[in-house]
Amino acid sequence: MIEIRNLYKSFGDKEVLRGINATFGNGKTNLIIGQSGSGKTVLMKNIVGLLEPTSGEVLYDGAPLSGMPPEQVARRAAYMAQSRNVPSIEARRMVLHGRFPYLSFPRRYRKSDYAAVRRAMEKADALEPFSAARPMQERSGGQRQKVYLAMALAQETPAVFMDEPTTFLDVRHQMDVMRTARGLADGGKAVVLVSHDLC
């Protein structure tokens, strides 16, 4: 379970988050909705440790997020960002990045990592014929979005955070993403989605 207690976040004189309290339980799908620029992404980044709150705290199963090393956080919560650079890398290797929290340096992938990647790509509908090896830059926006979702799922964490996960997707694939989210929650994960649209 993830708990947010009295969370504030400011950038200089601009207060973006004010006294946010919320709980995200395992086995539930949660939606953070609001207008563009209302602070949804800032909130999500505070919850996964990419930003530090001005005050308040985030707890993972009762333990403060502020005291956790990054790799420990990455084993508890996967984060699918809203916007990213498009690297010149094949899709399968991109999804393998989701296994980084479980690898020491130098990174050597195990059979279990490749198996986790295949499961994640299947769940995200990113295993189209011949596409797993196709470079990211040669994929459509919707296909890239599926790969980023697969990368988050490959972390195999108890919580999954998705920031605008249906961007670039047509209606059918938007529904597929929502079914995937529901399936993850049914499997016991805490799932949190950000959206500016109820559709």
C-alpha positions in Angstrom: 0.0 0.0 0.0 1.2 3.5 -0.8 0.1 6.4 1.4 0.5 10.1 0.8 0.3 12.3 3.9 -0.2 16.1 3.7 2.0 16.5 0.6 3.1 20.0 -0.5 5.3 20.8 -3.5 6.4 24.3 -4.6 8.8 25.5 -7.3 10.1 28.8 -6.0 7.1 30.9 -5.1 4.7 28.7 -7.1 2.8 26.2 -5.0 1.8 23.2 -7.2 0.6 20.7 -4.6 -1.2 21.7 -1.4 -2.0 19.2 1.4 -2.5 16.1 -0.7 -3.7 13.0 1.1 -4.4 9.7 -0.6 -4.0 6.0 -0.3 -3.4 3.6 -3.2 -4.1 0.0 -2.1 -3.1 -3.3 -3.7 -5.7 -4.7 -6.0 -7.1 -1.4 -7.0 -7.1 0.8 -10.1 -6.9 4.6 -9.3 -7.3 7.5 -11.6 -5.7 11.0 -11.0 -7.6 13.4 -13.3 -7.4 17.1 -13.9 -6.8 19.8 -16.4 -3.4 20.1 -18.2 -1.0 21.9 -15.9 -2.9 21.1 -12.7 0.0 19.2 -11.1 -0.9 15.6 -11.9 2.5 14.7 -13.2 4.2 16.6 -10.4 2.2 14.5 -7.9 3.1 11.3 -9.6 6.8 12.1 -9.7 6.7 12.9 -5.9 5.1 9.5 -5.2 7.8 7.6 -7.1 10.7 9.6 -5.8 11.6 11.6 -8.9 10.8 14.8 -7.1 11.2 15.6 -3.4 8.2 17.2 -1.7 8.5 20.5 -0.1 6.8 19.0 2.9 4.7 15.9 3.8 5.6 12.3 3.2 5.0 9.3 1.0 5.0 5.8 2.6 5.4 2.5 1.0 3.9 -0.2 3.2 4.5 2.1 6.1 8.2 2.9 5.3 9.1 6.5 4.3 10.0 6.9 0.7 12.6 9.5 1.7 14.8 6.9 3.3 14.8 4.4 0.4 17.7 4.0 -2.0 16.5 4.5 -5.7 16.9 0.8 -6.6 14.7 -0.2 -3.7 12.0 2.3 -4.9 12.3 0.9 -8.4 11.6 -2.6 -7.1 8.4 -1.3 -5.5 6.9 1.0 -8.1 7.2 1.2 -11.9 6.7 4.6 -13.6 5.6 5.1 -17.2 6.4 8.7 -17.9 4.2 11.0 -20.0 7.0 12.2 -22.4 10.4 10.7 -23.2 13.2 10.8 -25.7 13.1 8.2 -28.4 16.4 6.4 -28.3 17.9 4.6 -31.3 17.4 1.1 -29.8 15.4 -1.9 -30.6 12.1 -2.4 -28.8 13.1 -5.6 -26.9 16.3 -3.9 -25.5 14.2 -0.9 -24.5 11.9 -3.2 -22.4 15.0 -4.8 -20.9 15.7 -1.5 -19.2 12.8 -2.4 -16.9 15.0 -5.1 -15.4 17.8 -2.7 -14.3 16.7 -2.5 -10.7 17.4 -6.3 -10.3 20.9 -6.2 -12.0 24.3 -5.4 -10.6 27.0 -3.7 -12.7 28.1 -4.7 -15.3 24.6 -5.6 -16.3 24.2 -9.2 -17.4 20.7 -10.4 -18.3 19.5 -13.7 -17.1 17.0 -16.1 -18.6 14.5 -14.8 -16.0 15.0 -11.3 -17.3 14.3 -12.3 -20.9 11.2 -14.2 -19.7 9.9 -11.2 -17.8 10.4 -9.0 -20.9 8.4 -11.4 -23.1 5.6 -11.5 -20.5 5.6 -7.7 -20.3 5.5 -7.3 -24.1 2.7 -9.8 -24.4 0.6 -7.9 -21.7 1.3 -4.6 -23.4 0.5 -5.9 -26.9 4.0 -5.0 -28.0 4.9 -8.3 -29.6 3.6 -7.7 -33.1 5.3 -9.9 -35.8 8.9 -8.8 -36.4 8.4 -5.7 -34.3 10.3 -6.7 -31.1 13.6 -6.2 -32.9 12.5 -3.1 -34.8 14.2 0.2 -33.6 12.1 2.5 -31.5 12.6 5.4 -34.0 10.9 3.3 -36.8 7.8 2.7 -34.7 4.6 4.8 -34.7 3.7 6.8 -31.6 1.2 4.2 -30.5 3.7 1.4 -31.0 6.3 3.3 -28.9 3.7 3.8 -26.2 3.1 0.1 -26.0 6.9 -0.5 -25.6 7.1 2.0 -22.8 4.2 0.3 -21.1 6.0 -3.0 -21.5 9.1 -1.6 -19.9 7.2 -0.5 -16.9 5.5 -3.9 -16.6 8.9 -5.7 -16.9 9.9 -4.2 -13.5 7.3 -6.6 -12.0 6.6 -4.2 -9.1 3.7 -4.2 -6.6 2.7 -0.8 -7.9 2.5 0.6 -11.4 2.1 4.3 -12.2 1.2 5.4 -15.7 1.2 9.1 -16.8 -1.2 9.6 -19.7 -0.7 5.9 -20.9 -3.2 6.2 -23.8 -1.5 9.1 -25.6 -1.1 8.3 -29.3 -3.4 5.3 -29.1 -6.6 4.9 -31.0 -9.8 4.1 -29.1 -9.4 0.3 -29.4 -5.9 0.4 -28.0 -6.9 2.8 -25.3 -9.4 0.2 -24.1 -6.7 -2.4 -24.3 -4.5 -0.3 -22.0 -7.4 0.1 -19.6 -8.0 -3.7 -19.6 -4.4 -4.2 -18.9 -4.5 -1.9 -16.0 -7.6 -3.6 -14.6 -5.8 -7.0 -15.1 -2.8 -5.8 -13.1 -5.1 -4.6 -10.3 -6.9 -7.9 -10.4 -3.5 -9.6 -10.0 -2.9 -7.7 -6.8 -1.0 -4.6 -7.9 -1.7 -1.0 -7.0 -2.3 0.7 -10.3 -2.4 4.5 -10.7 -3.2 6.3 -13.9 -3.0 10.0 -14.7 -5.3 11.5 -17.3 -6.7 14.9 -18.3 -9.7 13.2 -20.0 -12.4 10.8 -18.7 -12.6 9.1 -22.1 
